[in-house]
Amino acid sequence: MERILAEYYIETPYKVEDAAAVLAGEQSSGTFVSVPGETEALKKRFAARVEDIQLLEEVAEPSIPGNNVPNKKYQRAKVKVSWSIENFGYNLPVLVSTLQGNLYEISQFTGLKLIDIQVPESFSRHYRGPRFGIKGSKESCSVSSRPLIGTIIKPSIGMSVEETASLVKSLIEAGIDFIKDDELMGSAANSFFDDRVKAIMKEVRDGEQRTGKKVMYAFNISDEVDEMQHKYDLILNEKGSCAMISINSVGLAATKKICDMGQLVIHGHRNGWGMMNRHPLLGIEFPAYQKIQRLAGVDQLHVNGIQNKFWESDDSVVTSIKSCLKAFLGGNNILPVVSSGQWGGQAFETYKRTQTTDLLYMAGGGILAHPMGPTAGVTAIKRAWEGAVNGQSIEETAQNSPEFAASVKKFAK
């Protein structure tokens, strides 16, 4: 029988084999005491199995509160556990409840993080994965050999419909590929969603008539499910191409419901990610997280950026980008969305460490605050990526591009 495999990074004051056995029992057929009906036949069919244990270092203090055992060291380890697919079938919420449910509350652990998961090939017959992914996103914006260049409406909230539409018009004229609502913008008192969609899409359609290029605008449809469907339909009616979902806010089932509609590119915003990942021994690592979102059908997913304004390390960002580009169940790969304090200067290190242009490269202030204006901001990032791919240095690229040179002067630390 096919099995799901999960790898965890754990910390415990107990014998690792015993703690891992508690995890496997609590997350399948067992509980804290034997119960009637828990037969050997039942356990053989439905019990989780500890497949592998790799001992790591010991530490003197617990990482998070748990059972503090006097005069004991806290052992860290990597543990692999598997479950029969019969336990949950093809049900993502129950799968996630199994892989990331009450196990975080088990007192035997003073640290636990889901590192990665493996699912059987049969999942590819039940989950299409990203409908558009990298290929469809880039084709929609008529981009091939470079990253999509995108920006975010700033200020995040407070602009009127007319002000937002005017900014969108200027960004389209600047040659942008992608624009999105900030995750804080839903339907504000001075910018109702329906009005904003209609005004912005008029500018997008007019821009397409003038230039032949259709800019992708990601409208934030995060809401109750019925409202999300209404907003999705409005974007379609207005000839839009993309909807944004705050995937941690609306939940996995709602995300999949919208992805399954299959007519718009789905931009997955991971706001709230820090509470899932920031602690080194609590939560979930991105390689596992992005697989779950790919099963749901998300096309584009935030990965943070090199030299970002947040807490995440460059190594972690690179791991996230590469995990999105790895094959998974044979479906379209999910497009990594690079963001957070980006301007053209980070393109060089990003390309050096990932060797890919299959990215959506997002710059808010890096475009909108460019000293020569947003058109120069877009041009500067395009020239930076050309320089990075062609093996030029930041200094060489700046010599050949006044727009990028102005970016260096303003943004370089």
Contacts in CASP RR format, 6 or more apart in sequence:
PFRMAT RR
TARGET T0000
AUTHOR 0000-0000-0000
METHOD contacts of the structure
MODEL  1
MERILAEYYIETPYKVEDAAAVLAGEQSSGTFVSVPGETEALKKRFAARV
EDIQLLEEVAEPSIPGNNVPNKKYQRAKVKVSWSIENFGYNLPVLVSTLQ
GNLYEISQFTGLKLIDIQVPESFSRHYRGPRFGIKGSKESCSVSSRPLIG
TIIKPSIGMSVEETASLVKSLIEAGIDFIKDDELMGSAANSFFDDRVKAI
MKEVRDGEQRTGKKVMYAFNISDEVDEMQHKYDLILNEKGSCAMISINSV
GLAATKKICDMGQLVIHGHRNGWGMMNRHPLLGIEFPAYQKIQRLAGVDQ
LHVNGIQNKFWESDDSVVTSIKSCLKAFLGGNNILPVVSSGQWGGQAFET
YKRTQTTDLLYMAGGGILAHPMGPTAGVTAIKRAWEGAVNGQSIEETAQN
SPEFAASVKKFAK
1 84 0 8 1.000
1 85 0 8 1.000
1 86 0 8 1.000
2 84 0 8 1.000
2 85 0 8 1.000
2 120 0 8 1.000
2 122 0 8 1.000
3 49 0 8 1.000
3 82 0 8 1.000
3 83 0 8 1.000
3 84 0 8 1.000
3 85 0 8 1.000
3 120 0 8 1.000
4 82 0 8 1.000
4 83 0 8 1.000
4 85 0 8 1.000
4 95 0 8 1.000
4 98 0 8 1.000
4 99 0 8 1.000
4 117 0 8 1.000
4 118 0 8 1.000
4 119 0 8 1.000
4 120 0 8 1.000
5 51 0 8 1.000
5 80 0 8 1.000
5 81 0 8 1.000
5 82 0 8 1.000
5 117 0 8 1.000
5 118 0 8 1.000
6 80 0 8 1.000
6 81 0 8 1.000
6 82 0 8 1.000
6 83 0 8 1.000
6 99 0 8 1.000
6 114 0 8 1.000
6 116 0 8 1.000
6 117 0 8 1.000
6 118 0 8 1.000
6 288 0 8 1.000
7 78 0 8 1.000
7 79 0 8 1.000
7 80 0 8 1.000
7 114 0 8 1.000
7 115 0 8 1.000
7 116 0 8 1.000
7 117 0 8 1.000
8 23 0 8 1.000
8 78 0 8 1.000
8 79 0 8 1.000
8 80 0 8 1.000
8 81 0 8 1.000
8 112 0 8 1.000
8 113 0 8 1.000
8 114 0 8 1.000
8 115 0 8 1.000
9 76 0 8 1.000
9 77 0 8 1.000
9 78 0 8 1.000
9 111 0 8 1.000
9 112 0 8 1.000
9 113 0 8 1.000
9 115 0 8 1.000
9 281 0 8 1.000
10 16 0 8 1.000
10 19 0 8 1.000
10 20 0 8 1.000
10 23 0 8 1.000
10 76 0 8 1.000
10 77 0 8 1.000
10 78 0 8 1.000
10 79 0 8 1.000
10 109 0 8 1.000
10 111 0 8 1.000
10 112 0 8 1.000
10 113 0 8 1.000
10 281 0 8 1.000
11 59 0 8 1.000
11 62 0 8 1.000
11 63 0 8 1.000
11 74 0 8 1.000
11 75 0 8 1.000
11 76 0 8 1.000
11 77 0 8 1.000
11 109 0 8 1.000
11 110 0 8 1.000
11 111 0 8 1.000
11 112 0 8 1.000
11 281 0 8 1.000
12 19 0 8 1.000
12 74 0 8 1.000
12 75 0 8 1.000
12 77 0 8 1.000
12 108 0 8 1.000
12 109 0 8 1.000
12 110 0 8 1.000
12 111 0 8 1.000
13 62 0 8 1.000
13 67 0 8 1.000
13 68 0 8 1.000
13 69 0 8 1.000
13 72 0 8 1.000
13 73 0 8 1.000
13 74 0 8 1.000
13 75 0 8 1.000
13 110 0 8 1.000
14 67 0 8 1.000
14 69 0 8 1.000
14 108 0 8 1.000
16 53 0 8 1.000
16 55 0 8 1.000
16 75 0 8 1.000
16 77 0 8 1.000
16 79 0 8 1.000
17 50 0 8 1.000
17 53 0 8 1.000
18 108 0 8 1.000
19 106 0 8 1.000
19 108 0 8 1.000
19 109 0 8 1.000
20 50 0 8 1.000
20 53 0 8 1.000
20 77 0 8 1.000
20 79 0 8 1.000
20 81 0 8 1.000
21 50 0 8 1.000
22 106 0 8 1.000
22 108 0 8 1.000
23 48 0 8 1.000
23 50 0 8 1.000
23 79 0 8 1.000
23 81 0 8 1.000
23 103 0 8 1.000
23 106 0 8 1.000
23 108 0 8 1.000
23 109 0 8 1.000
23 112 0 8 1.000
24 47 0 8 1.000
24 48 0 8 1.000
24 49 0 8 1.000
24 50 0 8 1.000
24 81 0 8 1.000
25 31 0 8 1.000
25 47 0 8 1.000
25 48 0 8 1.000
26 32 0 8 1.000
26 102 0 8 1.000
26 103 0 8 1.000
26 106 0 8 1.000
27 48 0 8 1.000
27 81 0 8 1.000
27 83 0 8 1.000
27 98 0 8 1.000
27 99 0 8 1.000
27 101 0 8 1.000
27 102 0 8 1.000
27 103 0 8 1.000
28 46 0 8 1.000
28 47 0 8 1.000
28 48 0 8 1.000
28 83 0 8 1.000
28 87 0 8 1.000
28 98 0 8 1.000
29 38 0 8 1.000
29 42 0 8 1.000
29 43 0 8 1.000
29 46 0 8 1.000
29 47 0 8 1.000
29 48 0 8 1.000
30 38 0 8 1.000
30 43 0 8 1.000
30 47 0 8 1.000
45 84 0 8 1.000
45 86 0 8 1.000
46 84 0 8 1.000
46 86 0 8 1.000
46 87 0 8 1.000
48 81 0 8 1.000
48 82 0 8 1.000
48 83 0 8 1.000
49 81 0 8 1.000
49 82 0 8 1.000
49 83 0 8 1.000
50 79 0 8 1.000
50 80 0 8 1.000
50 81 0 8 1.000
51 80 0 8 1.000
51 81 0 8 1.000
51 82 0 8 1.000
52 78 0 8 1.000
52 79 0 8 1.000
52 80 0 8 1.000
53 77 0 8 1.000
53 78 0 8 1.000
53 79 0 8 1.000
53 80 0 8 1.000
54 77 0 8 1.000
54 78 0 8 1.000
54 79 0 8 1.000
55 75 0 8 1.000
55 76 0 8 1.000
55 77 0 8 1.000
56 75 0 8 1.000
56 76 0 8 1.000
56 77 0 8 1.000
56 78 0 8 1.000
57 76 0 8 1.000
58 73 0 8 1.000
58 74 0 8 1.000
58 75 0 8 1.000
58 76 0 8 1.000
59 73 0 8 1.000
59 74 0 8 1.000
59 76 0 8 1.000
60 73 0 8 1.000
60 74 0 8 1.000
61 74 0 8 1.000
62 68 0 8 1.000
62 74 0 8 1.000
62 110 0 8 1.000
62 111 0 8 1.000
63 74 0 8 1.000
63 110 0 8 1.000
63 111 0 8 1.000
63 279 0 8 1.000
63 280 0 8 1.000
63 281 0 8 1.000
63 282 0 8 1.000
64 110 0 8 1.000
64 111 0 8 1.000
64 279 0 8 1.000
64 281 0 8 1.000
64 282 0 8 1.000
65 110 0 8 1.000
66 107 0 8 1.000
66 109 0 8 1.000
66 110 0 8 1.000
67 107 0 8 1.000
67 108 0 8 1.000
67 110 0 8 1.000
68 110 0 8 1.000
74 110 0 8 1.000
76 281 0 8 1.000
78 115 0 8 1.000
83 98 0 8 1.000
85 120 0 8 1.000
85 122 0 8 1.000
87 98 0 8 1.000
88 94 0 8 1.000
88 95 0 8 1.000
88 98 0 8 1.000
89 95 0 8 1.000
90 123 0 8 1.000
90 126 0 8 1.000
90 127 0 8 1.000
92 252 0 8 1.000
92 253 0 8 1.000
92 256 0 8 1.000
92 292 0 8 1.000
92 295 0 8 1.000
92 296 0 8 1.000
93 252 0 8 1.000
93 253 0 8 1.000
96 252 0 8 1.000
96 292 0 8 1.000
99 114 0 8 1.000
99 117 0 8 1.000
99 288 0 8 1.000
100 114 0 8 1.000
100 283 0 8 1.000
100 284 0 8 1.000
103 109 0 8 1.000
103 112 0 8 1.000
104 112 0 8 1.000
104 282 0 8 1.000
104 283 0 8 1.000
106 112 0 8 1.000
110 281 0 8 1.000
111 281 0 8 1.000
111 282 0 8 1.000
112 281 0 8 1.000
112 282 0 8 1.000
112 283 0 8 1.000
113 280 0 8 1.000
113 281 0 8 1.000
113 282 0 8 1.000
113 283 0 8 1.000
113 284 0 8 1.000
113 285 0 8 1.000
114 283 0 8 1.000
114 284 0 8 1.000
114 285 0 8 1.000
114 288 0 8 1.000
115 285 0 8 1.000
115 287 0 8 1.000
115 288 0 8 1.000
116 285 0 8 1.000
116 287 0 8 1.000
116 288 0 8 1.000
116 291 0 8 1.000
117 288 0 8 1.000
117 291 0 8 1.000
117 292 0 8 1.000
119 291 0 8 1.000
119 295 0 8 1.000
119 329 0 8 1.000
121 329 0 8 1.000
123 295 0 8 1.000
123 329 0 8 1.000
124 329 0 8 1.000
124 330 0 8 1.000
124 331 0 8 1.000
127 295 0 8 1.000
127 296 0 8 1.000
127 297 0 8 1.000
127 329 0 8 1.000
128 297 0 8 1.000
128 331 0 8 1.000
129 259 0 8 1.000
129 294 0 8 1.000
129 295 0 8 1.000
129 296 0 8 1.000
129 297 0 8 1.000
129 329 0 8 1.000
129 331 0 8 1.000
129 332 0 8 1.000
130 266 0 8 1.000
130 294 0 8 1.000
130 297 0 8 1.000
130 298 0 8 1.000
130 299 0 8 1.000
130 331 0 8 1.000
130 332 0 8 1.000
130 333 0 8 1.000
130 334 0 8 1.000
130 335 0 8 1.000
131 259 0 8 1.000
131 262 0 8 1.000
131 265 0 8 1.000
131 266 0 8 1.000
131 297 0 8 1.000
131 299 0 8 1.000
131 332 0 8 1.000
132 140 0 8 1.000
132 265 0 8 1.000
132 266 0 8 1.000
132 299 0 8 1.000
132 332 0 8 1.000
133 265 0 8 1.000
133 299 0 8 1.000
133 300 0 8 1.000
133 332 0 8 1.000
133 333 0 8 1.000
133 334 0 8 1.000
133 335 0 8 1.000
134 325 0 8 1.000
134 332 0 8 1.000
134 333 0 8 1.000
134 334 0 8 1.000
134 335 0 8 1.000
134 358 0 8 1.000
135 332 0 8 1.000
136 265 0 8 1.000
136 299 0 8 1.000
136 332 0 8 1.000
137 148 0 8 1.000
137 216 0 8 1.000
137 265 0 8 1.000
137 299 0 8 1.000
137 300 0 8 1.000
137 335 0 8 1.000
137 360 0 8 1.000
138 144 0 8 1.000
138 148 0 8 1.000
138 335 0 8 1.000
138 358 0 8 1.000
140 214 0 8 1.000
140 216 0 8 1.000
140 241 0 8 1.000
140 242 0 8 1.000
140 265 0 8 1.000
141 148 0 8 1.000
141 177 0 8 1.000
141 178 0 8 1.000
141 213 0 8 1.000
141 214 0 8 1.000
141 215 0 8 1.000
141 216 0 8 1.000
142 213 0 8 1.000
142 214 0 8 1.000
143 177 0 8 1.000
145 357 0 8 1.000
146 357 0 8 1.000
146 382 0 8 1.000
146 385 0 8 1.000
146 386 0 8 1.000
146 389 0 8 1.000
147 338 0 8 1.000
147 357 0 8 1.000
147 358 0 8 1.000
147 359 0 8 1.000
147 360 0 8 1.000
147 361 0 8 1.000
147 385 0 8 1.000
148 177 0 8 1.000
148 178 0 8 1.000
148 216 0 8 1.000
148 335 0 8 1.000
148 359 0 8 1.000
148 360 0 8 1.000
148 361 0 8 1.000
149 175 0 8 1.000
149 176 0 8 1.000
149 177 0 8 1.000
149 178 0 8 1.000
149 361 0 8 1.000
149 363 0 8 1.000
149 378 0 8 1.000
149 381 0 8 1.000
149 382 0 8 1.000
150 176 0 8 1.000
150 177 0 8 1.000
150 178 0 8 1.000
150 179 0 8 1.000
150 180 0 8 1.000
150 360 0 8 1.000
150 361 0 8 1.000
150 362 0 8 1.000
150 363 0 8 1.000
150 367 0 8 1.000
151 171 0 8 1.000
151 176 0 8 1.000
151 178 0 8 1.000
151 179 0 8 1.000
151 180 0 8 1.000
151 362 0 8 1.000
151 363 0 8 1.000
151 364 0 8 1.000
151 365 0 8 1.000
151 367 0 8 1.000
151 368 0 8 1.000
151 374 0 8 1.000
152 179 0 8 1.000
152 180 0 8 1.000
152 181 0 8 1.000
152 182 0 8 1.000
152 339 0 8 1.000
152 362 0 8 1.000
152 364 0 8 1.000
153 159 0 8 1.000
153 164 0 8 1.000
153 167 0 8 1.000
153 168 0 8 1.000
153 179 0 8 1.000
153 180 0 8 1.000
153 181 0 8 1.000
153 182 0 8 1.000
153 185 0 8 1.000
154 182 0 8 1.000
154 364 0 8 1.000
154 365 0 8 1.000
154 368 0 8 1.000
156 182 0 8 1.000
156 183 0 8 1.000
156 184 0 8 1.000
156 185 0 8 1.000
157 182 0 8 1.000
157 184 0 8 1.000
157 185 0 8 1.000
157 188 0 8 1.000
157 191 0 8 1.000
158 188 0 8 1.000
158 190 0 8 1.000
158 191 0 8 1.000
159 167 0 8 1.000
159 190 0 8 1.000
159 191 0 8 1.000
160 190 0 8 1.000
160 191 0 8 1.000
161 190 0 8 1.000
161 191 0 8 1.000
161 192 0 8 1.000
161 195 0 8 1.000
161 196 0 8 1.000
161 199 0 8 1.000
162 199 0 8 1.000
164 191 0 8 1.000
164 196 0 8 1.000
164 199 0 8 1.000
164 200 0 8 1.000
165 196 0 8 1.000
165 199 0 8 1.000
165 200 0 8 1.000
165 202 0 8 1.000
165 203 0 8 1.000
168 179 0 8 1.000
168 200 0 8 1.000
168 203 0 8 1.000
168 204 0 8 1.000
168 217 0 8 1.000
169 203 0 8 1.000
169 206 0 8 1.000
170 374 0 8 1.000
170 375 0 8 1.000
171 179 0 8 1.000
171 215 0 8 1.000
171 367 0 8 1.000
171 374 0 8 1.000
171 378 0 8 1.000
172 203 0 8 1.000
172 204 0 8 1.000
172 207 0 8 1.000
172 211 0 8 1.000
172 215 0 8 1.000
173 375 0 8 1.000
174 367 0 8 1.000
174 374 0 8 1.000
174 375 0 8 1.000
174 377 0 8 1.000
174 378 0 8 1.000
174 379 0 8 1.000
175 213 0 8 1.000
175 215 0 8 1.000
175 375 0 8 1.000
175 378 0 8 1.000
176 215 0 8 1.000
176 367 0 8 1.000
176 374 0 8 1.000
176 378 0 8 1.000
177 215 0 8 1.000
177 216 0 8 1.000
178 215 0 8 1.000
178 216 0 8 1.000
178 217 0 8 1.000
178 218 0 8 1.000
178 242 0 8 1.000
178 360 0 8 1.000
178 362 0 8 1.000
179 215 0 8 1.000
179 216 0 8 1.000
179 217 0 8 1.000
179 218 0 8 1.000
180 217 0 8 1.000
180 218 0 8 1.000
180 219 0 8 1.000
180 220 0 8 1.000
180 242 0 8 1.000
180 244 0 8 1.000
180 267 0 8 1.000
180 362 0 8 1.000
181 218 0 8 1.000
181 219 0 8 1.000
181 220 0 8 1.000
181 244 0 8 1.000
182 220 0 8 1.000
183 220 0 8 1.000
183 222 0 8 1.000
183 244 0 8 1.000
183 246 0 8 1.000
183 269 0 8 1.000
183 271 0 8 1.000
185 191 0 8 1.000
185 220 0 8 1.000
186 193 0 8 1.000
186 220 0 8 1.000
186 222 0 8 1.000
186 223 0 8 1.000
187 193 0 8 1.000
187 194 0 8 1.000
187 196 0 8 1.000
193 219 0 8 1.000
193 221 0 8 1.000
193 231 0 8 1.000
193 234 0 8 1.000
194 234 0 8 1.000
196 219 0 8 1.000
197 219 0 8 1.000
197 231 0 8 1.000
197 234 0 8 1.000
197 235 0 8 1.000
197 238 0 8 1.000
198 238 0 8 1.000
200 217 0 8 1.000
200 219 0 8 1.000
201 217 0 8 1.000
201 235 0 8 1.000
201 238 0 8 1.000
201 239 0 8 1.000
201 240 0 8 1.000
204 214 0 8 1.000
204 215 0 8 1.000
204 217 0 8 1.000
204 239 0 8 1.000
204 240 0 8 1.000
205 239 0 8 1.000
207 213 0 8 1.000
207 214 0 8 1.000
207 215 0 8 1.000
208 214 0 8 1.000
208 215 0 8 1.000
214 241 0 8 1.000
216 241 0 8 1.000
216 242 0 8 1.000
216 265 0 8 1.000
217 240 0 8 1.000
217 241 0 8 1.000
217 242 0 8 1.000
218 242 0 8 1.000
218 243 0 8 1.000
218 244 0 8 1.000
218 265 0 8 1.000
218 267 0 8 1.000
219 231 0 8 1.000
219 235 0 8 1.000
219 242 0 8 1.000
219 243 0 8 1.000
219 244 0 8 1.000
220 244 0 8 1.000
220 245 0 8 1.000
220 246 0 8 1.000
220 269 0 8 1.000
221 227 0 8 1.000
221 228 0 8 1.000
221 231 0 8 1.000
221 232 0 8 1.000
221 235 0 8 1.000
221 243 0 8 1.000
221 244 0 8 1.000
221 245 0 8 1.000
221 258 0 8 1.000
222 228 0 8 1.000
222 244 0 8 1.000
222 245 0 8 1.000
222 246 0 8 1.000
222 249 0 8 1.000
222 250 0 8 1.000
223 231 0 8 1.000
223 250 0 8 1.000
225 250 0 8 1.000
225 254 0 8 1.000
225 257 0 8 1.000
228 245 0 8 1.000
228 250 0 8 1.000
228 254 0 8 1.000
228 257 0 8 1.000
228 258 0 8 1.000
229 257 0 8 1.000
229 258 0 8 1.000
229 261 0 8 1.000
231 243 0 8 1.000
232 243 0 8 1.000
232 258 0 8 1.000
232 261 0 8 1.000
232 264 0 8 1.000
235 242 0 8 1.000
235 243 0 8 1.000
235 264 0 8 1.000
236 263 0 8 1.000
236 264 0 8 1.000
240 264 0 8 1.000
241 264 0 8 1.000
241 265 0 8 1.000
242 264 0 8 1.000
242 265 0 8 1.000
242 266 0 8 1.000
242 267 0 8 1.000
243 258 0 8 1.000
243 264 0 8 1.000
243 265 0 8 1.000
243 266 0 8 1.000
243 267 0 8 1.000
244 266 0 8 1.000
244 267 0 8 1.000
244 268 0 8 1.000
244 269 0 8 1.000
245 254 0 8 1.000
245 255 0 8 1.000
245 258 0 8 1.000
245 266 0 8 1.000
245 267 0 8 1.000
245 268 0 8 1.000
245 269 0 8 1.000
245 298 0 8 1.000
246 268 0 8 1.000
246 269 0 8 1.000
246 271 0 8 1.000
247 255 0 8 1.000
247 268 0 8 1.000
247 269 0 8 1.000
247 270 0 8 1.000
247 293 0 8 1.000
247 296 0 8 1.000
247 298 0 8 1.000
248 270 0 8 1.000
248 271 0 8 1.000
248 272 0 8 1.000
248 273 0 8 1.000
248 276 0 8 1.000
249 271 0 8 1.000
252 292 0 8 1.000
252 296 0 8 1.000
255 266 0 8 1.000
255 268 0 8 1.000
255 293 0 8 1.000
255 296 0 8 1.000
255 297 0 8 1.000
255 298 0 8 1.000
256 295 0 8 1.000
256 296 0 8 1.000
256 297 0 8 1.000
258 266 0 8 1.000
259 266 0 8 1.000
259 296 0 8 1.000
259 297 0 8 1.000
259 298 0 8 1.000
259 299 0 8 1.000
260 297 0 8 1.000
265 299 0 8 1.000
265 300 0 8 1.000
266 297 0 8 1.000
266 298 0 8 1.000
266 299 0 8 1.000
266 300 0 8 1.000
267 299 0 8 1.000
267 300 0 8 1.000
267 337 0 8 1.000
268 293 0 8 1.000
268 298 0 8 1.000
268 299 0 8 1.000
268 300 0 8 1.000
268 301 0 8 1.000
268 302 0 8 1.000
268 337 0 8 1.000
269 302 0 8 1.000
270 289 0 8 1.000
270 301 0 8 1.000
270 302 0 8 1.000
273 302 0 8 1.000
274 311 0 8 1.000
276 283 0 8 1.000
276 284 0 8 1.000
276 289 0 8 1.000
277 283 0 8 1.000
277 284 0 8 1.000
277 285 0 8 1.000
277 286 0 8 1.000
277 289 0 8 1.000
278 311 0 8 1.000
286 303 0 8 1.000
286 316 0 8 1.000
286 319 0 8 1.000
286 320 0 8 1.000
286 323 0 8 1.000
287 319 0 8 1.000
287 320 0 8 1.000
287 323 0 8 1.000
290 301 0 8 1.000
290 320 0 8 1.000
290 323 0 8 1.000
290 324 0 8 1.000
290 334 0 8 1.000
291 328 0 8 1.000
293 301 0 8 1.000
293 334 0 8 1.000
294 328 0 8 1.000
294 329 0 8 1.000
294 334 0 8 1.000
298 334 0 8 1.000
299 332 0 8 1.000
299 334 0 8 1.000
299 335 0 8 1.000
300 334 0 8 1.000
300 335 0 8 1.000
300 337 0 8 1.000
300 360 0 8 1.000
301 324 0 8 1.000
301 334 0 8 1.000
301 335 0 8 1.000
301 336 0 8 1.000
301 337 0 8 1.000
302 337 0 8 1.000
302 339 0 8 1.000
303 317 0 8 1.000
303 320 0 8 1.000
303 321 0 8 1.000
303 324 0 8 1.000
303 336 0 8 1.000
303 337 0 8 1.000
303 338 0 8 1.000
304 310 0 8 1.000
304 312 0 8 1.000
304 316 0 8 1.000
304 317 0 8 1.000
304 320 0 8 1.000
304 338 0 8 1.000
304 339 0 8 1.000
304 340 0 8 1.000
305 312 0 8 1.000
305 314 0 8 1.000
305 317 0 8 1.000
305 338 0 8 1.000
305 339 0 8 1.000
305 340 0 8 1.000
305 341 0 8 1.000
305 342 0 8 1.000
305 346 0 8 1.000
305 350 0 8 1.000
306 314 0 8 1.000
306 317 0 8 1.000
306 318 0 8 1.000
306 338 0 8 1.000
306 342 0 8 1.000
306 346 0 8 1.000
306 349 0 8 1.000
306 350 0 8 1.000
306 353 0 8 1.000
307 314 0 8 1.000
307 341 0 8 1.000
307 346 0 8 1.000
307 349 0 8 1.000
308 317 0 8 1.000
308 339 0 8 1.000
308 340 0 8 1.000
308 341 0 8 1.000
308 342 0 8 1.000
309 340 0 8 1.000
309 341 0 8 1.000
310 340 0 8 1.000
314 349 0 8 1.000
314 353 0 8 1.000
317 338 0 8 1.000
318 353 0 8 1.000
318 354 0 8 1.000
320 336 0 8 1.000
321 336 0 8 1.000
321 338 0 8 1.000
321 350 0 8 1.000
321 354 0 8 1.000
321 356 0 8 1.000
321 359 0 8 1.000
322 354 0 8 1.000
324 333 0 8 1.000
324 334 0 8 1.000
324 335 0 8 1.000
324 336 0 8 1.000
325 333 0 8 1.000
325 336 0 8 1.000
325 354 0 8 1.000
325 356 0 8 1.000
325 358 0 8 1.000
326 333 0 8 1.000
327 333 0 8 1.000
333 358 0 8 1.000
335 358 0 8 1.000
335 359 0 8 1.000
335 360 0 8 1.000
336 358 0 8 1.000
336 359 0 8 1.000
336 360 0 8 1.000
337 359 0 8 1.000
337 360 0 8 1.000
337 362 0 8 1.000
338 350 0 8 1.000
338 359 0 8 1.000
338 360 0 8 1.000
338 361 0 8 1.000
338 362 0 8 1.000
339 362 0 8 1.000
339 363 0 8 1.000
341 363 0 8 1.000
341 364 0 8 1.000
341 365 0 8 1.000
341 366 0 8 1.000
342 361 0 8 1.000
342 362 0 8 1.000
342 363 0 8 1.000
342 364 0 8 1.000
342 366 0 8 1.000
343 363 0 8 1.000
343 365 0 8 1.000
343 366 0 8 1.000
343 380 0 8 1.000
343 381 0 8 1.000
343 384 0 8 1.000
343 407 0 8 1.000
343 411 0 8 1.000
344 363 0 8 1.000
344 366 0 8 1.000
344 380 0 8 1.000
344 381 0 8 1.000
344 384 0 8 1.000
344 385 0 8 1.000
344 404 0 8 1.000
344 407 0 8 1.000
344 411 0 8 1.000
345 384 0 8 1.000
345 394 0 8 1.000
345 407 0 8 1.000
345 408 0 8 1.000
345 411 0 8 1.000
345 412 0 8 1.000
347 361 0 8 1.000
347 381 0 8 1.000
347 384 0 8 1.000
347 385 0 8 1.000
347 387 0 8 1.000
347 388 0 8 1.000
348 384 0 8 1.000
348 387 0 8 1.000
348 388 0 8 1.000
348 393 0 8 1.000
348 394 0 8 1.000
348 397 0 8 1.000
350 359 0 8 1.000
350 361 0 8 1.000
350 388 0 8 1.000
351 357 0 8 1.000
351 385 0 8 1.000
351 388 0 8 1.000
351 389 0 8 1.000
352 388 0 8 1.000
357 385 0 8 1.000
357 389 0 8 1.000
361 381 0 8 1.000
361 385 0 8 1.000
363 377 0 8 1.000
363 381 0 8 1.000
366 377 0 8 1.000
366 381 0 8 1.000
366 407 0 8 1.000
366 411 0 8 1.000
367 374 0 8 1.000
367 377 0 8 1.000
367 378 0 8 1.000
367 381 0 8 1.000
368 374 0 8 1.000
369 410 0 8 1.000
370 376 0 8 1.000
370 377 0 8 1.000
370 380 0 8 1.000
370 403 0 8 1.000
370 406 0 8 1.000
370 407 0 8 1.000
370 410 0 8 1.000
371 406 0 8 1.000
371 409 0 8 1.000
371 410 0 8 1.000
372 402 0 8 1.000
372 403 0 8 1.000
372 406 0 8 1.000
376 403 0 8 1.000
376 406 0 8 1.000
377 403 0 8 1.000
377 407 0 8 1.000
379 401 0 8 1.000
379 403 0 8 1.000
379 404 0 8 1.000
380 401 0 8 1.000
380 403 0 8 1.000
380 404 0 8 1.000
380 406 0 8 1.000
380 407 0 8 1.000
381 407 0 8 1.000
383 397 0 8 1.000
383 400 0 8 1.000
383 401 0 8 1.000
383 403 0 8 1.000
383 404 0 8 1.000
384 394 0 8 1.000
384 397 0 8 1.000
384 401 0 8 1.000
384 404 0 8 1.000
384 407 0 8 1.000
386 397 0 8 1.000
387 396 0 8 1.000
387 397 0 8 1.000
388 397 0 8 1.000
392 400 0 8 1.000
394 408 0 8 1.000
394 412 0 8 1.000
397 404 0 8 1.000
398 404 0 8 1.000
398 405 0 8 1.000
398 408 0 8 1.000
399 405 0 8 1.000
END
